[in-house]
Structures are given as structure tokens and as C-alpha cells.
Amino acid sequence: MMRAWILPMLLVLCGSVVATGMIVVGNPGTAAVFLLVFVLLAVVHSALVFPRPVGALEAQHRSAVDGRPVVFWRPGCKYCLRLRIRLGRDARQLHWVDIWRDPAGAATVRAANDGNETVPTVVVSGRPHTNPDPEWVRGQLPSPT
């Protein structure tokens, strides 16, 4: 759990150091802008922008019931972030598994990717797809009834 927050904490720490230096030399306005940019980068690279994750076993069970894809991801992954942003509100319809929180999820990803923890890995109908196009993932969502 802690490693998911290392990058965001480092970004906030670096932003704070830069902002403090700018305040010391007399640029409080620029310092505020830099701190804001670093805080926004920290939020984007944190788990906060993703829907609440579930365990791999729970996600696979839910997927079997409702037919929705399962997305295996990890915080700090730029490809996971791209998928999440490009899906927009549709991302809430997927089952998200954070492989840093769930060892079973990490094992599933390694089994699908020749031992590598390559994310995002999207499982649709039991078949894994590594780093798929977001539009393809959107097309795999069940149509509303």
C-alpha cells in the first residue's frame, strides 16, 4: 500500500522545496504556482483518480456475473492513467484491481504477460489484453438495457 503513495509524496515534497526556495528569494506568486502544479501532478499519479479497487477474485466473480471487463492497474503507471482518462465516466463501469494492493491480481497479470507485471491488463471474457486501446475497452462494455 505504501509504495502506491511514494511518487505522489515525492512530488509534493519536491514542490514544497521548490516553493520554499522561491519564497525565500521573494517570489511568492511563482512559488504558489509551482506548488499547485506539483500537487496536481501528485494527485494525477495517485490512486485517487481511479475508481475504488476490488480484489482480483471479487472482480473476476463480478465480471462473470455482469460481463464487465476487469482492469489490472497500478498507481503511477502512465498507460493506466491514459486508459482511465480516455474512458472518462465509463471507467466506473469496469472492475479495477490494483496489483500493488492485491497479490492475486499481480499473479494474474504475471500469468498473462510471461511473468511481467505489465499494466494495464484488461481481462474480457477470461481473455487478457495488455495495454489495449481505450476505445476498444469502451466497446467491450455491456450495452445498457
TORPA-4810 file (N, C-alpha, C, O; in nm, 3 decimals):
<nodes>
NODE_1_0.083_-0.119_0.000_0.000_0.000_0.000_0.087_0.126_0.000_0.056_0.223_-0.069_M
NODE_2_0.194_0.123_0.076_0.278_0.242_0.089_0.344_0.281_-0.042_0.356_0.400_-0.072_M
NODE_3_0.387_0.183_-0.122_0.459_0.220_-0.244_0.370_0.290_-0.345_0.420_0.358_-0.434_R
NODE_4_0.238_0.275_-0.333_0.146_0.346_-0.421_0.151_0.497_-0.396_0.113_0.575_-0.483_A
NODE_5_0.196_0.537_-0.280_0.198_0.678_-0.243_0.338_0.738_-0.246_0.354_0.856_-0.216_W
NODE_6_0.440_0.660_-0.281_0.577_0.713_-0.281_0.593_0.825_-0.384_0.640_0.933_-0.350_I
NODE_7_0.553_0.801_-0.509_0.567_0.904_-0.612_0.486_1.029_-0.579_0.541_1.139_-0.588_L
NODE_8_0.358_1.018_-0.541_0.285_1.141_-0.504_0.350_1.216_-0.388_0.354_1.339_-0.389_P
NODE_9_0.399_1.144_-0.288_0.463_1.212_-0.175_0.592_1.282_-0.217_0.621_1.392_-0.172_M
NODE_10_0.668_1.216_-0.306_0.791_1.280_-0.357_0.759_1.405_-0.438_0.830_1.505_-0.429_L
NODE_11_0.653_1.399_-0.517_0.615_1.517_-0.595_0.576_1.633_-0.504_0.616_1.747_-0.530_L
NODE_12_0.499_1.606_-0.400_0.459_1.713_-0.307_0.582_1.765_-0.232_0.595_1.886_-0.213_V
NODE_13_0.670_1.676_-0.191_0.792_1.718_-0.121_0.879_1.806_-0.210_0.926_1.911_-0.167_L
NODE_14_0.901_1.763_-0.334_0.981_1.843_-0.427_0.916_1.977_-0.454_0.984_2.080_-0.457_C
NODE_15_0.786_1.977_-0.474_0.715_2.103_-0.496_0.726_2.196_-0.377_0.739_2.317_-0.393_G
NODE_16_0.723_2.140_-0.257_0.736_2.221_-0.136_0.875_2.281_-0.125_0.890_2.398_-0.087_S
NODE_17_0.977_2.203_-0.158_1.115_2.253_-0.153_1.135_2.366_-0.255_1.192_2.470_-0.223_V
NODE_18_1.086_2.345_-0.378_1.099_2.448_-0.481_1.022_2.573_-0.440_1.073_2.685_-0.454_V
NODE_19_0.901_2.555_-0.390_0.820_2.671_-0.349_0.885_2.745_-0.234_0.883_2.869_-0.231_A
NODE_20_0.943_2.673_-0.138_1.011_2.739_-0.026_1.129_2.821_-0.075_1.150_2.934_-0.031_T
NODE_21_1.205_2.763_-0.168_1.318_2.837_-0.225_1.272_2.964_-0.295_1.338_3.068_-0.285_G
NODE_22_1.161_2.956_-0.366_1.111_3.075_-0.437_1.058_3.180_-0.340_1.071_3.300_-0.365_M
NODE_23_1.000_3.136_-0.230_0.952_3.232_-0.130_1.071_3.303_-0.066_1.066_3.424_-0.042_I
NODE_24_1.176_3.228_-0.038_1.296_3.285_0.023_1.357_3.394_-0.065_1.403_3.496_-0.015_V
NODE_25_1.358_3.372_-0.197_1.416_3.473_-0.287_1.316_3.582_-0.325_1.348_3.672_-0.402_V
NODE_26_1.194_3.573_-0.271_1.098_3.681_-0.291_1.000_3.664_-0.405_0.953_3.763_-0.460_G
NODE_27_0.968_3.540_-0.442_0.870_3.516_-0.548_0.754_3.430_-0.496_0.739_3.315_-0.537_N
NODE_28_0.671_3.485_-0.407_0.564_3.402_-0.350_0.457_3.361_-0.453_0.399_3.253_-0.441_P
NODE_29_0.431_3.445_-0.551_0.332_3.410_-0.653_0.377_3.292_-0.737_0.300_3.199_-0.761_G
NODE_30_0.501_3.296_-0.782_0.557_3.186_-0.859_0.565_3.060_-0.774_0.542_2.949_-0.823_T
NODE_31_0.597_3.077_-0.647_0.604_2.963_-0.555_0.468_2.894_-0.544_0.461_2.771_-0.544_A
NODE_32_0.361_2.972_-0.536_0.227_2.915_-0.526_0.191_2.837_-0.652_0.131_2.730_-0.645_A
NODE_33_0.229_2.891_-0.768_0.200_2.823_-0.895_0.276_2.691_-0.903_0.220_2.588_-0.940_V
NODE_34_0.406_2.694_-0.868_0.485_2.571_-0.870_0.429_2.467_-0.775_0.418_2.349_-0.810_F
NODE_35_0.392_2.508_-0.654_0.337_2.414_-0.557_0.207_2.355_-0.609_0.183_2.235_-0.594_L
NODE_36_0.123_2.436_-0.667_-0.003_2.387_-0.723_0.021_2.285_-0.833_-0.046_2.181_-0.838_L
NODE_37_0.116_2.312_-0.922_0.148_2.219_-1.030_0.197_2.085_-0.974_0.154_1.979_-1.020_V
NODE_38_0.285_2.090_-0.874_0.336_1.967_-0.815_0.226_1.889_-0.742_0.223_1.766_-0.747_F
NODE_39_0.136_1.960_-0.675_0.026_1.892_-0.607_-0.068_1.827_-0.709_-0.113_1.715_-0.689_V
NODE_40_-0.097_1.896_-0.818_-0.181_1.837_-0.923_-0.115_1.714_-0.984_-0.182_1.614_-1.010_L
NODE_41_0.016_1.719_-1.008_0.088_1.602_-1.059_0.080_1.487_-0.958_0.065_1.371_-0.998_L
NODE_42_0.090_1.518_-0.830_0.080_1.415_-0.727_-0.058_1.349_-0.728_-0.068_1.227_-0.717_A
NODE_43_-0.162_1.429_-0.742_-0.298_1.373_-0.744_-0.317_1.284_-0.867_-0.374_1.176_-0.857_V
NODE_44_-0.270_1.330_-0.982_-0.286_1.254_-1.106_-0.212_1.120_-1.098_-0.259_1.021_-1.154_V
NODE_45_-0.099_1.116_-1.030_-0.021_0.993_-1.020_-0.055_0.911_-0.896_0.015_0.814_-0.865_H
NODE_46_-0.160_0.948_-0.826_-0.201_0.873_-0.708_-0.317_0.781_-0.744_-0.367_0.781_-0.857_S
NODE_47_-0.359_0.704_-0.647_-0.472_0.614_-0.667_-0.606_0.688_-0.662_-0.710_0.628_-0.686_A
NODE_48_-0.604_0.818_-0.631_-0.728_0.894_-0.614_-0.808_0.911_-0.743_-0.929_0.929_-0.737_L
NODE_49_-0.742_0.908_-0.859_-0.813_0.932_-0.984_-0.879_0.806_-1.040_-0.950_0.812_-1.140_V
NODE_50_-0.855_0.693_-0.976_-0.911_0.567_-1.023_-1.032_0.528_-0.939_-1.039_0.562_-0.821_F
NODE_51_-1.127_0.455_-0.999_-1.238_0.404_-0.919_-1.185_0.314_-0.808_-1.075_0.260_-0.818_P
NODE_52_-1.263_0.298_-0.705_-1.222_0.217_-0.589_-1.188_0.075_-0.635_-1.270_0.008_-0.697_R
NODE_53_-1.065_0.029_-0.604_-1.026_-0.105_-0.649_-1.091_-0.215_-0.566_-1.126_-0.196_-0.449_P
NODE_54_-1.105_-0.330_-0.629_-1.153_-0.450_-0.560_-1.047_-0.558_-0.577_-0.954_-0.542_-0.657_V
NODE_55_-1.059_-0.665_-0.502_-0.964_-0.775_-0.514_-0.985_-0.850_-0.645_-1.092_-0.843_-0.705_G
NODE_56_-0.882_-0.920_-0.687_-0.887_-0.992_-0.815_-0.998_-1.097_-0.816_-1.072_-1.109_-0.913_A
NODE_57_-1.009_-1.172_-0.709_-1.112_-1.278_-0.705_-1.252_-1.219_-0.708_-1.341_-1.269_-0.777_L
NODE_58_-1.272_-1.110_-0.632_-1.402_-1.043_-0.632_-1.432_-0.985_-0.770_-1.545_-0.995_-0.819_E
NODE_59_-1.333_-0.923_-0.834_-1.353_-0.864_-0.967_-1.387_-0.971_-1.069_-1.475_-0.952_-1.153_A
NODE_60_-1.317_-1.084_-1.064_-1.345_-1.192_-1.159_-1.484_-1.249_-1.137_-1.553_-1.285_-1.233_Q
NODE_61_-1.526_-1.259_-1.012_-1.662_-1.307_-0.983_-1.766_-1.209_-1.036_-1.863_-1.248_-1.100_H
NODE_62_-1.744_-1.080_-1.007_-1.839_-0.978_-1.055_-1.844_-0.976_-1.208_-1.952_-0.961_-1.266_R
NODE_63_-1.728_-0.990_-1.272_-1.723_-0.990_-1.418_-1.800_-1.108_-1.476_-1.868_-1.095_-1.578_S
NODE_64_-1.791_-1.222_-1.410_-1.865_-1.340_-1.457_-2.016_-1.317_-1.448_-2.093_-1.369_-1.529_A
NODE_65_-2.057_-1.239_-1.349_-2.200_-1.212_-1.329_-2.251_-1.104_-1.425_-2.355_-1.122_-1.488_V
NODE_66_-2.177_-0.991_-1.435_-2.229_-0.879_-1.513_-2.164_-0.860_-1.651_-2.208_-0.775_-1.728_D
NODE_67_-2.060_-0.937_-1.682_-1.997_-0.930_-1.814_-1.906_-0.811_-1.837_-1.861_-0.788_-1.949_G
NODE_68_-1.878_-0.734_-1.732_-1.792_-0.617_-1.748_-1.644_-0.658_-1.740_-1.609_-0.750_-1.667_R
NODE_69_-1.558_-0.589_-1.815_-1.414_-0.620_-1.811_-1.351_-0.590_-1.675_-1.401_-0.510_-1.597_P
NODE_70_-1.239_-0.658_-1.649_-1.159_-0.635_-1.530_-1.029_-0.569_-1.574_-0.962_-0.618_-1.665_V
NODE_71_-0.994_-0.458_-1.510_-0.872_-0.386_-1.543_-0.774_-0.403_-1.427_-0.803_-0.368_-1.313_V
NODE_72_-0.656_-0.458_-1.458_-0.549_-0.470_-1.361_-0.456_-0.351_-1.383_-0.410_-0.330_-1.495_F
NODE_73_-0.429_-0.273_-1.280_-0.353_-0.150_-1.291_-0.266_-0.131_-1.167_-0.274_-0.208_-1.072_W
NODE_74_-0.183_-0.026_-1.171_-0.106_0.014_-1.053_-0.088_0.165_-1.056_-0.079_0.224_-1.164_R
NODE_75_-0.085_0.228_-0.939_-0.063_0.373_-0.933_0.072_0.411_-0.994_0.171_0.338_-0.981_P
NODE_76_0.075_0.525_-1.060_0.198_0.575_-1.120_0.220_0.529_-1.262_0.313_0.576_-1.328_G
NODE_77_0.138_0.438_-1.312_0.153_0.386_-1.448_0.088_0.484_-1.546_-0.032_0.509_-1.541_C
NODE_78_0.170_0.540_-1.635_0.116_0.639_-1.728_0.018_0.578_-1.828_-0.072_0.647_-1.875_K
NODE_79_0.033_0.451_-1.860_-0.060_0.386_-1.953_-0.194_0.359_-1.885_-0.299_0.367_-1.948_Y
NODE_80_-0.189_0.326_-1.756_-0.313_0.309_-1.679_-0.386_0.442_-1.668_-0.509_0.448_-1.681_C
NODE_81_-0.310_0.548_-1.645_-0.369_0.681_-1.635_-0.431_0.722_-1.768_-0.541_0.778_-1.771_L
NODE_82_-0.363_0.693_-1.878_-0.417_0.724_-2.011_-0.549_0.650_-2.033_-0.646_0.707_-2.082_R
NODE_83_-0.552_0.521_-1.996_-0.675_0.442_-2.010_-0.786_0.503_-1.926_-0.899_0.519_-1.973_L
NODE_84_-0.755_0.537_-1.802_-0.856_0.591_-1.710_-0.912_0.724_-1.762_-1.033_0.745_-1.762_R
NODE_85_-0.823_0.811_-1.807_-0.868_0.943_-1.855_-0.948_0.930_-1.984_-1.051_0.995_-1.999_I
NODE_86_-0.902_0.847_-2.076_-0.972_0.833_-2.204_-1.107_0.764_-2.189_-1.197_0.786_-2.270_R
NODE_87_-1.123_0.681_-2.086_-1.253_0.617_-2.064_-1.354_0.713_-2.002_-1.474_0.695_-2.018_L
NODE_88_-1.305_0.813_-1.931_-1.395_0.910_-1.868_-1.490_0.843_-1.770_-1.448_0.762_-1.688_G
NODE_89_-1.616_0.877_-1.779_-1.716_0.822_-1.687_-1.738_0.672_-1.705_-1.781_0.603_-1.613_R
NODE_90_-1.708_0.623_-1.824_-1.724_0.479_-1.849_-1.631_0.395_-1.762_-1.655_0.276_-1.744_D
NODE_91_-1.526_0.456_-1.709_-1.431_0.382_-1.625_-1.498_0.324_-1.501_-1.455_0.222_-1.449_A
NODE_92_-1.602_0.389_-1.455_-1.674_0.340_-1.336_-1.745_0.207_-1.361_-1.778_0.135_-1.266_R
NODE_93_-1.767_0.174_-1.486_-1.838_0.050_-1.518_-1.745_-0.072_-1.515_-1.791_-0.185_-1.515_Q
NODE_94_-1.614_-0.048_-1.513_-1.517_-0.157_-1.513_-1.485_-0.198_-1.369_-1.510_-0.123_-1.275_L
NODE_95_-1.428_-0.316_-1.355_-1.381_-0.363_-1.225_-1.230_-0.341_-1.222_-1.157_-0.400_-1.301_H
NODE_96_-1.182_-0.256_-1.131_-1.042_-0.217_-1.124_-0.972_-0.293_-1.012_-1.021_-0.296_-0.899_W
NODE_97_-0.858_-0.354_-1.044_-0.778_-0.428_-0.946_-0.640_-0.365_-0.940_-0.567_-0.364_-1.039_V
NODE_98_-0.603_-0.312_-0.824_-0.472_-0.252_-0.802_-0.375_-0.366_-0.769_-0.385_-0.427_-0.663_D
NODE_99_-0.282_-0.395_-0.859_-0.193_-0.510_-0.839_-0.093_-0.487_-0.726_-0.033_-0.583_-0.679_I
NODE_100_-0.074_-0.364_-0.683_0.014_-0.338_-0.569_-0.057_-0.366_-0.437_0.009_-0.386_-0.335_W
NODE_101_-0.189_-0.367_-0.438_-0.265_-0.399_-0.318_-0.306_-0.545_-0.312_-0.331_-0.598_-0.203_R
NODE_102_-0.313_-0.610_-0.427_-0.369_-0.744_-0.433_-0.270_-0.842_-0.496_-0.250_-0.839_-0.617_D
NODE_103_-0.208_-0.929_-0.416_-0.113_-1.025_-0.471_-0.175_-1.120_-0.574_-0.107_-1.162_-0.668_P
NODE_104_-0.302_-1.155_-0.558_-0.368_-1.241_-0.656_-0.381_-1.169_-0.790_-0.370_-1.231_-0.895_A
NODE_105_-0.406_-1.040_-0.785_-0.413_-0.961_-0.908_-0.278_-0.954_-0.978_-0.270_-0.967_-1.100_G
NODE_106_-0.172_-0.934_-0.899_-0.036_-0.931_-0.956_-0.003_-1.066_-1.019_0.060_-1.072_-1.125_A
NODE_107_-0.044_-1.175_-0.954_-0.018_-1.309_-1.008_-0.094_-1.330_-1.139_-0.041_-1.392_-1.232_A
NODE_108_-0.215_-1.281_-1.147_-0.294_-1.292_-1.269_-0.226_-1.219_-1.384_-0.221_-1.269_-1.496_T
NODE_109_-0.175_-1.100_-1.356_-0.108_-1.020_-1.459_0.021_-1.089_-1.503_0.051_-1.095_-1.623_V
NODE_110_0.098_-1.141_-1.408_0.222_-1.212_-1.444_0.191_-1.335_-1.530_0.263_-1.364_-1.625_R
NODE_111_0.084_-1.406_-1.497_0.047_-1.525_-1.575_0.007_-1.487_-1.718_0.030_-1.564_-1.811_A
NODE_112_-0.051_-1.370_-1.735_-0.096_-1.327_-1.868_0.016_-1.263_-1.950_0.004_-1.253_-2.072_A
NODE_113_0.125_-1.221_-1.885_0.229_-1.144_-1.953_0.369_-1.205_-1.938_0.466_-1.133_-1.916_N
NODE_114_0.377_-1.334_-1.950_0.507_-1.403_-1.946_0.591_-1.367_-1.824_0.712_-1.349_-1.835_D
NODE_115_0.527_-1.357_-1.707_0.599_-1.329_-1.584_0.620_-1.182_-1.553_0.673_-1.148_-1.448_G
NODE_116_0.578_-1.093_-1.642_0.594_-0.949_-1.622_0.466_-0.889_-1.565_0.356_-0.936_-1.594_N
NODE_117_0.480_-0.786_-1.485_0.364_-0.716_-1.431_0.330_-0.597_-1.521_0.335_-0.481_-1.478_E
NODE_118_0.297_-0.626_-1.645_0.266_-0.523_-1.744_0.120_-0.482_-1.728_0.029_-0.564_-1.739_T
NODE_119_0.100_-0.352_-1.704_-0.034_-0.299_-1.687_-0.051_-0.178_-1.779_0.048_-0.115_-1.815_V
NODE_120_-0.173_-0.145_-1.818_-0.295_-0.212_-1.780_-0.314_-0.342_-1.856_-0.286_-0.352_-1.976_P
NODE_121_-0.362_-0.440_-1.786_-0.404_-0.565_-1.847_-0.554_-0.575_-1.825_-0.601_-0.573_-1.711_T
NODE_122_-0.627_-0.584_-1.934_-0.773_-0.588_-1.928_-0.818_-0.729_-1.963_-0.782_-0.784_-2.067_V
NODE_123_-0.898_-0.788_-1.874_-0.949_-0.924_-1.896_-1.096_-0.913_-1.937_-1.180_-0.861_-1.863_V
NODE_124_-1.124_-0.963_-2.057_-1.260_-0.963_-2.110_-1.297_-1.108_-2.141_-1.228_-1.174_-2.219_V
NODE_125_-1.403_-1.156_-2.081_-1.449_-1.294_-2.101_-1.337_-1.395_-2.078_-1.324_-1.493_-2.152_S
NODE_126_-1.256_-1.370_-1.975_-1.149_-1.462_-1.941_-1.023_-1.450_-2.025_-0.926_-1.522_-1.999_G
NODE_127_-1.020_-1.361_-2.124_-0.903_-1.344_-2.211_-0.832_-1.213_-2.177_-0.895_-1.107_-2.178_R
NODE_128_-0.702_-1.218_-2.148_-0.628_-1.096_-2.114_-0.585_-1.018_-2.239_-0.552_-1.077_-2.342_P
NODE_129_-0.586_-0.888_-2.226_-0.541_-0.797_-2.332_-0.451_-0.692_-2.265_-0.496_-0.618_-2.178_H
NODE_130_-0.325_-0.688_-2.307_-0.229_-0.597_-2.245_-0.228_-0.462_-2.316_-0.213_-0.454_-2.438_T
NODE_131_-0.246_-0.357_-2.236_-0.245_-0.219_-2.284_-0.334_-0.199_-2.407_-0.286_-0.152_-2.511_N
NODE_132_-0.461_-0.235_-2.397_-0.549_-0.219_-2.514_-0.587_-0.073_-2.537_-0.573_0.012_-2.448_P
NODE_133_-0.635_-0.047_-2.655_-0.684_0.086_-2.690_-0.807_0.118_-2.605_-0.896_0.033_-2.592_D
NODE_134_-0.816_0.237_-2.546_-0.931_0.272_-2.464_-1.065_0.261_-2.537_-1.165_0.223_-2.477_P
NODE_135_-1.067_0.293_-2.666_-1.193_0.282_-2.741_-1.235_0.136_-2.754_-1.354_0.105_-2.750_E
NODE_136_-1.139_0.046_-2.769_-1.170_-0.097_-2.774_-1.229_-0.141_-2.641_-1.326_-0.216_-2.637_W
NODE_137_-1.170_-0.094_-2.531_-1.220_-0.130_-2.397_-1.363_-0.078_-2.381_-1.450_-0.150_-2.331_V
NODE_138_-1.388_0.045_-2.424_-1.524_0.101_-2.415_-1.623_0.015_-2.494_-1.737_-0.003_-2.451_R
NODE_139_-1.579_-0.037_-2.607_-1.665_-0.123_-2.689_-1.694_-0.257_-2.625_-1.788_-0.324_-2.666_G
NODE_140_-1.617_-0.298_-2.525_-1.638_-0.425_-2.458_-1.739_-0.415_-2.344_-1.779_-0.517_-2.288_Q
NODE_141_-1.780_-0.293_-2.311_-1.878_-0.276_-2.205_-2.014_-0.326_-2.251_-2.053_-0.304_-2.365_L
NODE_142_-2.086_-0.392_-2.161_-2.221_-0.438_-2.200_-2.310_-0.320_-2.231_-2.305_-0.218_-2.162_P
NODE_143_-2.391_-0.332_-2.332_-2.482_-0.223_-2.367_-2.592_-0.213_-2.262_-2.640_-0.315_-2.210_S
NODE_144_-2.632_-0.090_-2.230_-2.737_-0.070_-2.129_-2.870_-0.126_-2.176_-2.906_-0.119_-2.294_P
NODE_145_-2.940_-0.182_-2.082_-3.069_-0.243_-2.117_-3.183_-0.155_-2.078_-3.299_-0.191_-2.100_T
</nodes>
